[in-house]
Amino acid sequence: MSSLTNEDLVLGALLALGGDLDPIHIEDIAVRADEIAPGRFRWQKYTQHINLQSIYKALKDARLRGNVRGKPSAGSCGGRSRELRRLTDGFPLSRE
């Protein structure tokens, strides 16, 4: 597992959650990525917390390579936006 980058792990999490079909909330991506690579995305001092900055960075890297697109939409909690991400149509992996 150590040869996989954070970007690889986040893309795998997004695919596993159905991100090739529908936009997925970033917190769901973070939880799945943490399940795939336990501890890899955790804070150093407070290890019970997933570091969303690591997830955002990996998703940004994937977006810059053309593998992910973002879809911010209006949230229902106090007007905060929900962060949704989806694999691009040309993403090279498949569910098979």
N, C-alpha and C positions, 0 to 999 in steps of 0.2 A: 504493500500500500504506500510505502514511503516514496516510490518513484512517481506517484501521481501528484500533480500540482493542485493547489487550492482551486484553481479554475476547473480542472478536470473533475474534481470531487463535486463542485457546485453544479456543473453541467450534468453529471450523473444523477445528482439529487433532483434536479429540475426535470430530467427525462423520466426518472422513476415516479415522479408525482404527476406525470401527464402534461408536462410543460410543452410537449410537442403538439398538443391539441388545444390546451387552454392556458390562459395566464394564471400564474401561481403566486401567492403572496410570499414576500421575501422571508417572513418568519417561518413559514412552512418549509421553504427551501433550506433555511438555517437548521431547523430541527432534523430534517432528513440528512443533510450533509454531516451533522454531528453523529447521527446514527451510523452512517457509512464509515466515518473516521472519528471515533470517539476521542474527544479531547483536543483534536486538531484546531477547532475553531473556538476554543474556550478562552476566557480571560486567564491571565497568569496567576493573579492573586486570588480572585474570587472564581474558582474553577467551576462553580455551579452555573455560571452564566455563559451563554454563547456570545461571542464578540461579533456583533452585526457588522462592524467596520470591515472585518475580514471577509464576510460574505459579500458586502457591497463591492469591495475591491475586486474580488474574484469575478463577480457578475459584470463589473465595468470592463475588466480585461476581456471577458468573453464577448461583451457588446462591441468593443473596439475591433475584435477579430471577426465580427459579423455573425456570431453564433447565438446571440441573445438580443432580444429587443425589450425595452421597458414599456410599461403602460400604466403611468400614474392615473388614478381615478379618484373621484371624490369619495371620502370615507364617511361613515355614519357617526363617528365619535368626535364631536366637537369640531367638525370641519377639517380634521387632519386627513391628509391623503394616504391612501393605501398604496403600497409599492408592489406592483405586480410585474412579473417577468415571464417571458415566453421564449422558447427556442425559435429561431428563425426557420422559415420554410426549408432552407437549404442546409439545415444542420446535418452533418454527415452520419450520425448514429441513427439506428432504427430500433424498434422494439423487438425485432425478430431475434 
